[in-house]
Amino acid sequence: MARPREFDTDRAVERAMDLFWRQGFAATSLQDLTAELGIGSGSLYAAFGSKEGLYERALAAYCTGQAGELVRNLEEAQEVRPALRSLLTGLMEADLAAPERGCLLVNSATERAGHPATVARVSATMRRVESALTEALVRARARGELASDKEPAALARFFTTFIQGLRVMGQARADRAFTEDAIDTALRALD
């Protein structure tokens, strides 16, 4: 009879996510993971199948959390421009506070571009962000916040791309003035 699992897998995924986020996939060894999670390699393999399996679970948790928060904020927004400014400023503040971390989604897209499961997860998350932005911009146009000649889907693609570029610039240590200017310029696309 198999022994019952003696650790919280959700907590393990959260801790692994933090470790992968700090170090990247390649630089995180199995020993790093077992030390961080406080489990043996047998337990890690039994719960997640492999380092790769744990990484995919950690990335999924990150994407669900980050995209979910963005979607909720856009759905609850009474006006699109302040909601977008708040979203972009929040990302800027996170990057100014910890530029070495950046965005796990961006980190994954660049480090693991040759891994189909990672590419699929990143692409699905980007589509979810784009869809939420499109819906928010459609609502904004219906409320008269956005001119009728503005195309919500095109703007959503632009802001999806801008968000990822903003995260990369945060890792490149762009300062507050640079980033605030970029955000102001991006928001003028709504005019």
PyMOL CGO cylinders between C-alpha atoms (Angstrom):
from pymol import cmd
from pymol.cgo import CYLINDER

trace = [
    CYLINDER, 0.00, 0.00, 0.00, 1.37, 3.42, -0.97, 0.3, 1, 1, 1, 1, 1, 1,
    CYLINDER, 1.37, 3.42, -0.97, 2.14, 5.86, 1.79, 0.3, 1, 1, 1, 1, 1, 1,
    CYLINDER, 2.14, 5.86, 1.79, -0.09, 8.92, 1.88, 0.3, 1, 1, 1, 1, 1, 1,
    CYLINDER, -0.09, 8.92, 1.88, 1.49, 12.14, 0.67, 0.3, 1, 1, 1, 1, 1, 1,
    CYLINDER, 1.49, 12.14, 0.67, 2.88, 14.07, 3.61, 0.3, 1, 1, 1, 1, 1, 1,
    CYLINDER, 2.88, 14.07, 3.61, 3.10, 17.54, 2.10, 0.3, 1, 1, 1, 1, 1, 1,
    CYLINDER, 3.10, 17.54, 2.10, 0.74, 20.14, 0.69, 0.3, 1, 1, 1, 1, 1, 1,
    CYLINDER, 0.74, 20.14, 0.69, 1.15, 20.00, -3.10, 0.3, 1, 1, 1, 1, 1, 1,
    CYLINDER, 1.15, 20.00, -3.10, -0.45, 23.43, -3.61, 0.3, 1, 1, 1, 1, 1, 1,
    CYLINDER, -0.45, 23.43, -3.61, 2.05, 24.99, -1.20, 0.3, 1, 1, 1, 1, 1, 1,
    CYLINDER, 2.05, 24.99, -1.20, 4.86, 23.07, -2.90, 0.3, 1, 1, 1, 1, 1, 1,
    CYLINDER, 4.86, 23.07, -2.90, 3.80, 24.46, -6.29, 0.3, 1, 1, 1, 1, 1, 1,
    CYLINDER, 3.80, 24.46, -6.29, 3.73, 27.98, -4.83, 0.3, 1, 1, 1, 1, 1, 1,
    CYLINDER, 3.73, 27.98, -4.83, 7.23, 27.61, -3.37, 0.3, 1, 1, 1, 1, 1, 1,
    CYLINDER, 7.23, 27.61, -3.37, 8.56, 26.05, -6.58, 0.3, 1, 1, 1, 1, 1, 1,
    CYLINDER, 8.56, 26.05, -6.58, 7.00, 28.89, -8.57, 0.3, 1, 1, 1, 1, 1, 1,
    CYLINDER, 7.00, 28.89, -8.57, 8.90, 31.40, -6.46, 0.3, 1, 1, 1, 1, 1, 1,
    CYLINDER, 8.90, 31.40, -6.46, 12.15, 29.48, -6.92, 0.3, 1, 1, 1, 1, 1, 1,
    CYLINDER, 12.15, 29.48, -6.92, 11.72, 29.12, -10.70, 0.3, 1, 1, 1, 1, 1, 1,
    CYLINDER, 11.72, 29.12, -10.70, 10.78, 32.80, -10.86, 0.3, 1, 1, 1, 1, 1, 1,
    CYLINDER, 10.78, 32.80, -10.86, 13.97, 33.82, -9.04, 0.3, 1, 1, 1, 1, 1, 1,
    CYLINDER, 13.97, 33.82, -9.04, 16.36, 31.43, -10.79, 0.3, 1, 1, 1, 1, 1, 1,
    CYLINDER, 16.36, 31.43, -10.79, 14.77, 30.28, -14.02, 0.3, 1, 1, 1, 1, 1, 1,
    CYLINDER, 14.77, 30.28, -14.02, 14.15, 26.70, -15.07, 0.3, 1, 1, 1, 1, 1, 1,
    CYLINDER, 14.15, 26.70, -15.07, 17.66, 25.75, -16.21, 0.3, 1, 1, 1, 1, 1, 1,
    CYLINDER, 17.66, 25.75, -16.21, 19.42, 27.21, -13.16, 0.3, 1, 1, 1, 1, 1, 1,
    CYLINDER, 19.42, 27.21, -13.16, 17.09, 25.45, -10.72, 0.3, 1, 1, 1, 1, 1, 1,
    CYLINDER, 17.09, 25.45, -10.72, 18.40, 22.01, -9.87, 0.3, 1, 1, 1, 1, 1, 1,
    CYLINDER, 18.40, 22.01, -9.87, 16.48, 19.09, -8.45, 0.3, 1, 1, 1, 1, 1, 1,
    CYLINDER, 16.48, 19.09, -8.45, 18.49, 19.61, -5.25, 0.3, 1, 1, 1, 1, 1, 1,
    CYLINDER, 18.49, 19.61, -5.25, 17.38, 23.26, -5.14, 0.3, 1, 1, 1, 1, 1, 1,
    CYLINDER, 17.38, 23.26, -5.14, 13.76, 22.16, -5.45, 0.3, 1, 1, 1, 1, 1, 1,
    CYLINDER, 13.76, 22.16, -5.45, 13.88, 19.42, -2.83, 0.3, 1, 1, 1, 1, 1, 1,
    CYLINDER, 13.88, 19.42, -2.83, 15.65, 21.78, -0.39, 0.3, 1, 1, 1, 1, 1, 1,
    CYLINDER, 15.65, 21.78, -0.39, 13.15, 24.59, -1.04, 0.3, 1, 1, 1, 1, 1, 1,
    CYLINDER, 13.15, 24.59, -1.04, 10.15, 22.27, -0.73, 0.3, 1, 1, 1, 1, 1, 1,
    CYLINDER, 10.15, 22.27, -0.73, 11.53, 20.23, 2.16, 0.3, 1, 1, 1, 1, 1, 1,
    CYLINDER, 11.53, 20.23, 2.16, 10.81, 16.92, 0.42, 0.3, 1, 1, 1, 1, 1, 1,
    CYLINDER, 10.81, 16.92, 0.42, 12.83, 14.11, -1.10, 0.3, 1, 1, 1, 1, 1, 1,
    CYLINDER, 12.83, 14.11, -1.10, 13.26, 13.58, -4.80, 0.3, 1, 1, 1, 1, 1, 1,
    CYLINDER, 13.26, 13.58, -4.80, 11.02, 10.50, -4.64, 0.3, 1, 1, 1, 1, 1, 1,
    CYLINDER, 11.02, 10.50, -4.64, 8.17, 12.60, -3.26, 0.3, 1, 1, 1, 1, 1, 1,
    CYLINDER, 8.17, 12.60, -3.26, 8.72, 15.25, -5.92, 0.3, 1, 1, 1, 1, 1, 1,
    CYLINDER, 8.72, 15.25, -5.92, 8.60, 12.64, -8.69, 0.3, 1, 1, 1, 1, 1, 1,
    CYLINDER, 8.60, 12.64, -8.69, 5.56, 10.93, -7.16, 0.3, 1, 1, 1, 1, 1, 1,
    CYLINDER, 5.56, 10.93, -7.16, 3.63, 14.20, -6.94, 0.3, 1, 1, 1, 1, 1, 1,
    CYLINDER, 3.63, 14.20, -6.94, 4.73, 15.96, -10.12, 0.3, 1, 1, 1, 1, 1, 1,
    CYLINDER, 4.73, 15.96, -10.12, 6.36, 13.36, -12.36, 0.3, 1, 1, 1, 1, 1, 1,
    CYLINDER, 6.36, 13.36, -12.36, 9.48, 15.42, -13.01, 0.3, 1, 1, 1, 1, 1, 1,
    CYLINDER, 9.48, 15.42, -13.01, 11.10, 18.81, -12.61, 0.3, 1, 1, 1, 1, 1, 1,
    CYLINDER, 11.10, 18.81, -12.61, 9.38, 19.69, -15.90, 0.3, 1, 1, 1, 1, 1, 1,
    CYLINDER, 9.38, 19.69, -15.90, 6.01, 18.63, -14.50, 0.3, 1, 1, 1, 1, 1, 1,
    CYLINDER, 6.01, 18.63, -14.50, 6.50, 20.78, -11.42, 0.3, 1, 1, 1, 1, 1, 1,
    CYLINDER, 6.50, 20.78, -11.42, 7.56, 23.72, -13.58, 0.3, 1, 1, 1, 1, 1, 1,
    CYLINDER, 7.56, 23.72, -13.58, 4.45, 23.42, -15.73, 0.3, 1, 1, 1, 1, 1, 1,
    CYLINDER, 4.45, 23.42, -15.73, 2.25, 23.33, -12.62, 0.3, 1, 1, 1, 1, 1, 1,
    CYLINDER, 2.25, 23.33, -12.62, 4.06, 26.37, -11.21, 0.3, 1, 1, 1, 1, 1, 1,
    CYLINDER, 4.06, 26.37, -11.21, 3.72, 28.28, -14.47, 0.3, 1, 1, 1, 1, 1, 1,
    CYLINDER, 3.72, 28.28, -14.47, 0.02, 27.36, -14.68, 0.3, 1, 1, 1, 1, 1, 1,
    CYLINDER, 0.02, 27.36, -14.68, -0.51, 28.68, -11.14, 0.3, 1, 1, 1, 1, 1, 1,
    CYLINDER, -0.51, 28.68, -11.14, 1.27, 31.92, -12.00, 0.3, 1, 1, 1, 1, 1, 1,
    CYLINDER, 1.27, 31.92, -12.00, -0.70, 32.40, -15.22, 0.3, 1, 1, 1, 1, 1, 1,
    CYLINDER, -0.70, 32.40, -15.22, -4.02, 31.63, -13.55, 0.3, 1, 1, 1, 1, 1, 1,
    CYLINDER, -4.02, 31.63, -13.55, -3.31, 34.09, -10.76, 0.3, 1, 1, 1, 1, 1, 1,
    CYLINDER, -3.31, 34.09, -10.76, -1.88, 36.93, -12.81, 0.3, 1, 1, 1, 1, 1, 1,
    CYLINDER, -1.88, 36.93, -12.81, -4.30, 36.73, -15.72, 0.3, 1, 1, 1, 1, 1, 1,
    CYLINDER, -4.30, 36.73, -15.72, -7.21, 36.15, -13.35, 0.3, 1, 1, 1, 1, 1, 1,
    CYLINDER, -7.21, 36.15, -13.35, -6.43, 39.32, -11.43, 0.3, 1, 1, 1, 1, 1, 1,
    CYLINDER, -6.43, 39.32, -11.43, -6.11, 41.33, -14.62, 0.3, 1, 1, 1, 1, 1, 1,
    CYLINDER, -6.11, 41.33, -14.62, -9.42, 39.97, -15.95, 0.3, 1, 1, 1, 1, 1, 1,
    CYLINDER, -9.42, 39.97, -15.95, -11.22, 40.73, -12.66, 0.3, 1, 1, 1, 1, 1, 1,
    CYLINDER, -11.22, 40.73, -12.66, -9.87, 44.28, -12.56, 0.3, 1, 1, 1, 1, 1, 1,
    CYLINDER, -9.87, 44.28, -12.56, -10.96, 44.96, -16.12, 0.3, 1, 1, 1, 1, 1, 1,
    CYLINDER, -10.96, 44.96, -16.12, -14.41, 43.41, -15.59, 0.3, 1, 1, 1, 1, 1, 1,
    CYLINDER, -14.41, 43.41, -15.59, -14.99, 45.50, -12.46, 0.3, 1, 1, 1, 1, 1, 1,
    CYLINDER, -14.99, 45.50, -12.46, -13.72, 48.76, -13.96, 0.3, 1, 1, 1, 1, 1, 1,
    CYLINDER, -13.72, 48.76, -13.96, -16.21, 51.55, -14.35, 0.3, 1, 1, 1, 1, 1, 1,
    CYLINDER, -16.21, 51.55, -14.35, -13.91, 53.37, -16.79, 0.3, 1, 1, 1, 1, 1, 1,
    CYLINDER, -13.91, 53.37, -16.79, -11.29, 51.78, -18.99, 0.3, 1, 1, 1, 1, 1, 1,
    CYLINDER, -11.29, 51.78, -18.99, -8.60, 54.49, -18.99, 0.3, 1, 1, 1, 1, 1, 1,
    CYLINDER, -8.60, 54.49, -18.99, -8.12, 54.62, -15.19, 0.3, 1, 1, 1, 1, 1, 1,
    CYLINDER, -8.12, 54.62, -15.19, -8.26, 50.81, -15.07, 0.3, 1, 1, 1, 1, 1, 1,
    CYLINDER, -8.26, 50.81, -15.07, -5.54, 50.50, -17.70, 0.3, 1, 1, 1, 1, 1, 1,
    CYLINDER, -5.54, 50.50, -17.70, -3.42, 53.19, -16.02, 0.3, 1, 1, 1, 1, 1, 1,
    CYLINDER, -3.42, 53.19, -16.02, -3.77, 51.39, -12.70, 0.3, 1, 1, 1, 1, 1, 1,
    CYLINDER, -3.77, 51.39, -12.70, -2.85, 48.05, -14.27, 0.3, 1, 1, 1, 1, 1, 1,
    CYLINDER, -2.85, 48.05, -14.27, 0.20, 49.44, -16.07, 0.3, 1, 1, 1, 1, 1, 1,
    CYLINDER, 0.20, 49.44, -16.07, 1.34, 51.47, -13.06, 0.3, 1, 1, 1, 1, 1, 1,
    CYLINDER, 1.34, 51.47, -13.06, 0.99, 48.42, -10.83, 0.3, 1, 1, 1, 1, 1, 1,
    CYLINDER, 0.99, 48.42, -10.83, 3.25, 46.43, -13.16, 0.3, 1, 1, 1, 1, 1, 1,
    CYLINDER, 3.25, 46.43, -13.16, 5.74, 49.29, -13.19, 0.3, 1, 1, 1, 1, 1, 1,
    CYLINDER, 5.74, 49.29, -13.19, 5.76, 49.44, -9.39, 0.3, 1, 1, 1, 1, 1, 1,
    CYLINDER, 5.76, 49.44, -9.39, 6.30, 45.69, -9.12, 0.3, 1, 1, 1, 1, 1, 1,
    CYLINDER, 6.30, 45.69, -9.12, 9.23, 45.89, -11.52, 0.3, 1, 1, 1, 1, 1, 1,
    CYLINDER, 9.23, 45.89, -11.52, 10.76, 48.89, -9.75, 0.3, 1, 1, 1, 1, 1, 1,
    CYLINDER, 10.76, 48.89, -9.75, 10.51, 47.02, -6.43, 0.3, 1, 1, 1, 1, 1, 1,
    CYLINDER, 10.51, 47.02, -6.43, 12.08, 43.79, -7.76, 0.3, 1, 1, 1, 1, 1, 1,
    CYLINDER, 12.08, 43.79, -7.76, 13.48, 44.25, -11.28, 0.3, 1, 1, 1, 1, 1, 1,
    CYLINDER, 13.48, 44.25, -11.28, 15.45, 41.02, -11.16, 0.3, 1, 1, 1, 1, 1, 1,
    CYLINDER, 15.45, 41.02, -11.16, 12.24, 38.99, -10.90, 0.3, 1, 1, 1, 1, 1, 1,
    CYLINDER, 12.24, 38.99, -10.90, 10.37, 40.48, -13.81, 0.3, 1, 1, 1, 1, 1, 1,
    CYLINDER, 10.37, 40.48, -13.81, 7.41, 38.51, -15.08, 0.3, 1, 1, 1, 1, 1, 1,
    CYLINDER, 7.41, 38.51, -15.08, 7.46, 34.72, -14.94, 0.3, 1, 1, 1, 1, 1, 1,
    CYLINDER, 7.46, 34.72, -14.94, 5.40, 34.64, -18.14, 0.3, 1, 1, 1, 1, 1, 1,
    CYLINDER, 5.40, 34.64, -18.14, 8.00, 36.70, -20.03, 0.3, 1, 1, 1, 1, 1, 1,
    CYLINDER, 8.00, 36.70, -20.03, 10.83, 34.72, -18.42, 0.3, 1, 1, 1, 1, 1, 1,
    CYLINDER, 10.83, 34.72, -18.42, 9.20, 31.47, -19.50, 0.3, 1, 1, 1, 1, 1, 1,
    CYLINDER, 9.20, 31.47, -19.50, 8.53, 32.69, -23.03, 0.3, 1, 1, 1, 1, 1, 1,
    CYLINDER, 8.53, 32.69, -23.03, 12.17, 33.57, -23.52, 0.3, 1, 1, 1, 1, 1, 1,
    CYLINDER, 12.17, 33.57, -23.52, 13.92, 30.79, -21.60, 0.3, 1, 1, 1, 1, 1, 1,
    CYLINDER, 13.92, 30.79, -21.60, 11.69, 27.96, -22.76, 0.3, 1, 1, 1, 1, 1, 1,
    CYLINDER, 11.69, 27.96, -22.76, 10.68, 28.96, -26.28, 0.3, 1, 1, 1, 1, 1, 1,
    CYLINDER, 10.68, 28.96, -26.28, 11.57, 25.47, -27.48, 0.3, 1, 1, 1, 1, 1, 1,
    CYLINDER, 11.57, 25.47, -27.48, 9.26, 23.65, -25.06, 0.3, 1, 1, 1, 1, 1, 1,
    CYLINDER, 9.26, 23.65, -25.06, 5.76, 23.13, -26.51, 0.3, 1, 1, 1, 1, 1, 1,
    CYLINDER, 5.76, 23.13, -26.51, 3.92, 22.90, -23.16, 0.3, 1, 1, 1, 1, 1, 1,
    CYLINDER, 3.92, 22.90, -23.16, 5.43, 26.19, -21.99, 0.3, 1, 1, 1, 1, 1, 1,
    CYLINDER, 5.43, 26.19, -21.99, 4.73, 27.90, -25.31, 0.3, 1, 1, 1, 1, 1, 1,
    CYLINDER, 4.73, 27.90, -25.31, 1.12, 26.67, -25.20, 0.3, 1, 1, 1, 1, 1, 1,
    CYLINDER, 1.12, 26.67, -25.20, 0.63, 27.96, -21.64, 0.3, 1, 1, 1, 1, 1, 1,
    CYLINDER, 0.63, 27.96, -21.64, 2.17, 31.36, -22.44, 0.3, 1, 1, 1, 1, 1, 1,
    CYLINDER, 2.17, 31.36, -22.44, 0.12, 31.68, -25.65, 0.3, 1, 1, 1, 1, 1, 1,
    CYLINDER, 0.12, 31.68, -25.65, -3.12, 30.75, -23.88, 0.3, 1, 1, 1, 1, 1, 1,
    CYLINDER, -3.12, 30.75, -23.88, -2.45, 33.30, -21.16, 0.3, 1, 1, 1, 1, 1, 1,
    CYLINDER, -2.45, 33.30, -21.16, -1.69, 36.02, -23.72, 0.3, 1, 1, 1, 1, 1, 1,
    CYLINDER, -1.69, 36.02, -23.72, -4.95, 35.20, -25.52, 0.3, 1, 1, 1, 1, 1, 1,
    CYLINDER, -4.95, 35.20, -25.52, -6.83, 35.43, -22.21, 0.3, 1, 1, 1, 1, 1, 1,
    CYLINDER, -6.83, 35.43, -22.21, -5.31, 38.86, -21.51, 0.3, 1, 1, 1, 1, 1, 1,
    CYLINDER, -5.31, 38.86, -21.51, -6.07, 40.04, -25.05, 0.3, 1, 1, 1, 1, 1, 1,
    CYLINDER, -6.07, 40.04, -25.05, -9.65, 38.81, -24.78, 0.3, 1, 1, 1, 1, 1, 1,
    CYLINDER, -9.65, 38.81, -24.78, -10.20, 40.59, -21.45, 0.3, 1, 1, 1, 1, 1, 1,
    CYLINDER, -10.20, 40.59, -21.45, -8.76, 43.79, -22.87, 0.3, 1, 1, 1, 1, 1, 1,
    CYLINDER, -8.76, 43.79, -22.87, -10.93, 43.50, -25.98, 0.3, 1, 1, 1, 1, 1, 1,
    CYLINDER, -10.93, 43.50, -25.98, -14.07, 43.03, -23.88, 0.3, 1, 1, 1, 1, 1, 1,
    CYLINDER, -14.07, 43.03, -23.88, -13.18, 46.00, -21.64, 0.3, 1, 1, 1, 1, 1, 1,
    CYLINDER, -13.18, 46.00, -21.64, -12.55, 48.18, -24.68, 0.3, 1, 1, 1, 1, 1, 1,
    CYLINDER, -12.55, 48.18, -24.68, -15.82, 47.09, -26.33, 0.3, 1, 1, 1, 1, 1, 1,
    CYLINDER, -15.82, 47.09, -26.33, -17.66, 48.09, -23.12, 0.3, 1, 1, 1, 1, 1, 1,
    CYLINDER, -17.66, 48.09, -23.12, -15.74, 51.38, -23.06, 0.3, 1, 1, 1, 1, 1, 1,
    CYLINDER, -15.74, 51.38, -23.06, -16.75, 52.14, -26.66, 0.3, 1, 1, 1, 1, 1, 1,
    CYLINDER, -16.75, 52.14, -26.66, -20.39, 51.37, -25.85, 0.3, 1, 1, 1, 1, 1, 1,
    CYLINDER, -20.39, 51.37, -25.85, -20.19, 53.82, -22.88, 0.3, 1, 1, 1, 1, 1, 1,
    CYLINDER, -20.19, 53.82, -22.88, -18.69, 56.51, -25.12, 0.3, 1, 1, 1, 1, 1, 1,
    CYLINDER, -18.69, 56.51, -25.12, -15.24, 56.41, -23.50, 0.3, 1, 1, 1, 1, 1, 1,
    CYLINDER, -15.24, 56.41, -23.50, -13.68, 55.28, -26.74, 0.3, 1, 1, 1, 1, 1, 1,
    CYLINDER, -13.68, 55.28, -26.74, -14.35, 56.82, -30.13, 0.3, 1, 1, 1, 1, 1, 1,
    CYLINDER, -14.35, 56.82, -30.13, -16.45, 54.69, -32.45, 0.3, 1, 1, 1, 1, 1, 1,
    CYLINDER, -16.45, 54.69, -32.45, -13.61, 54.56, -34.99, 0.3, 1, 1, 1, 1, 1, 1,
    CYLINDER, -13.61, 54.56, -34.99, -11.30, 52.86, -32.47, 0.3, 1, 1, 1, 1, 1, 1,
    CYLINDER, -11.30, 52.86, -32.47, -11.01, 49.11, -32.96, 0.3, 1, 1, 1, 1, 1, 1,
    CYLINDER, -11.01, 49.11, -32.96, -11.10, 47.33, -29.56, 0.3, 1, 1, 1, 1, 1, 1,
    CYLINDER, -11.10, 47.33, -29.56, -9.42, 44.15, -30.82, 0.3, 1, 1, 1, 1, 1, 1,
    CYLINDER, -9.42, 44.15, -30.82, -6.50, 46.06, -32.37, 0.3, 1, 1, 1, 1, 1, 1,
    CYLINDER, -6.50, 46.06, -32.37, -6.07, 48.14, -29.23, 0.3, 1, 1, 1, 1, 1, 1,
    CYLINDER, -6.07, 48.14, -29.23, -6.17, 44.98, -27.12, 0.3, 1, 1, 1, 1, 1, 1,
    CYLINDER, -6.17, 44.98, -27.12, -3.38, 43.44, -29.20, 0.3, 1, 1, 1, 1, 1, 1,
    CYLINDER, -3.38, 43.44, -29.20, -1.37, 46.64, -28.78, 0.3, 1, 1, 1, 1, 1, 1,
    CYLINDER, -1.37, 46.64, -28.78, -1.84, 46.71, -24.99, 0.3, 1, 1, 1, 1, 1, 1,
    CYLINDER, -1.84, 46.71, -24.99, -1.10, 42.98, -24.68, 0.3, 1, 1, 1, 1, 1, 1,
    CYLINDER, -1.10, 42.98, -24.68, 2.17, 43.58, -26.50, 0.3, 1, 1, 1, 1, 1, 1,
    CYLINDER, 2.17, 43.58, -26.50, 2.89, 46.76, -24.55, 0.3, 1, 1, 1, 1, 1, 1,
    CYLINDER, 2.89, 46.76, -24.55, 2.42, 44.97, -21.22, 0.3, 1, 1, 1, 1, 1, 1,
    CYLINDER, 2.42, 44.97, -21.22, 5.05, 42.39, -22.12, 0.3, 1, 1, 1, 1, 1, 1,
    CYLINDER, 5.05, 42.39, -22.12, 7.45, 45.07, -23.36, 0.3, 1, 1, 1, 1, 1, 1,
    CYLINDER, 7.45, 45.07, -23.36, 6.88, 47.02, -20.16, 0.3, 1, 1, 1, 1, 1, 1,
    CYLINDER, 6.88, 47.02, -20.16, 7.85, 43.93, -18.15, 0.3, 1, 1, 1, 1, 1, 1,
    CYLINDER, 7.85, 43.93, -18.15, 11.04, 43.47, -20.18, 0.3, 1, 1, 1, 1, 1, 1,
    CYLINDER, 11.04, 43.47, -20.18, 11.96, 47.13, -19.69, 0.3, 1, 1, 1, 1, 1, 1,
    CYLINDER, 11.96, 47.13, -19.69, 11.42, 46.65, -15.96, 0.3, 1, 1, 1, 1, 1, 1,
    CYLINDER, 11.42, 46.65, -15.96, 13.98, 43.86, -15.97, 0.3, 1, 1, 1, 1, 1, 1,
    CYLINDER, 13.98, 43.86, -15.97, 16.30, 46.14, -17.96, 0.3, 1, 1, 1, 1, 1, 1,
    CYLINDER, 16.30, 46.14, -17.96, 16.02, 48.56, -15.01, 0.3, 1, 1, 1, 1, 1, 1,
    CYLINDER, 16.02, 48.56, -15.01, 14.16, 51.32, -16.85, 0.3, 1, 1, 1, 1, 1, 1,
    CYLINDER, 14.16, 51.32, -16.85, 13.58, 54.12, -14.37, 0.3, 1, 1, 1, 1, 1, 1,
    CYLINDER, 13.58, 54.12, -14.37, 10.26, 55.56, -13.22, 0.3, 1, 1, 1, 1, 1, 1,
    CYLINDER, 10.26, 55.56, -13.22, 10.38, 58.60, -15.53, 0.3, 1, 1, 1, 1, 1, 1,
    CYLINDER, 10.38, 58.60, -15.53, 11.04, 56.44, -18.59, 0.3, 1, 1, 1, 1, 1, 1,
    CYLINDER, 11.04, 56.44, -18.59, 8.26, 54.01, -17.71, 0.3, 1, 1, 1, 1, 1, 1,
    CYLINDER, 8.26, 54.01, -17.71, 5.69, 56.67, -16.77, 0.3, 1, 1, 1, 1, 1, 1,
    CYLINDER, 5.69, 56.67, -16.77, 6.34, 58.41, -20.10, 0.3, 1, 1, 1, 1, 1, 1,
    CYLINDER, 6.34, 58.41, -20.10, 5.86, 55.12, -21.96, 0.3, 1, 1, 1, 1, 1, 1,
    CYLINDER, 5.86, 55.12, -21.96, 2.59, 54.47, -20.09, 0.3, 1, 1, 1, 1, 1, 1,
    CYLINDER, 2.59, 54.47, -20.09, 1.31, 57.98, -20.87, 0.3, 1, 1, 1, 1, 1, 1,
    CYLINDER, 1.31, 57.98, -20.87, 2.17, 57.48, -24.55, 0.3, 1, 1, 1, 1, 1, 1,
    CYLINDER, 2.17, 57.48, -24.55, 0.47, 54.08, -24.67, 0.3, 1, 1, 1, 1, 1, 1,
    CYLINDER, 0.47, 54.08, -24.67, -2.70, 55.44, -23.10, 0.3, 1, 1, 1, 1, 1, 1,
    CYLINDER, -2.70, 55.44, -23.10, -2.89, 58.11, -25.81, 0.3, 1, 1, 1, 1, 1, 1,
    CYLINDER, -2.89, 58.11, -25.81, -3.82, 55.26, -28.16, 0.3, 1, 1, 1, 1, 1, 1,
    CYLINDER, -3.82, 55.26, -28.16, -7.27, 55.52, -26.54, 0.3, 1, 1, 1, 1, 1, 1,
    CYLINDER, -7.27, 55.52, -26.54, -7.70, 59.16, -27.64, 0.3, 1, 1, 1, 1, 1, 1,
]
cmd.load_cgo(trace, "trace")
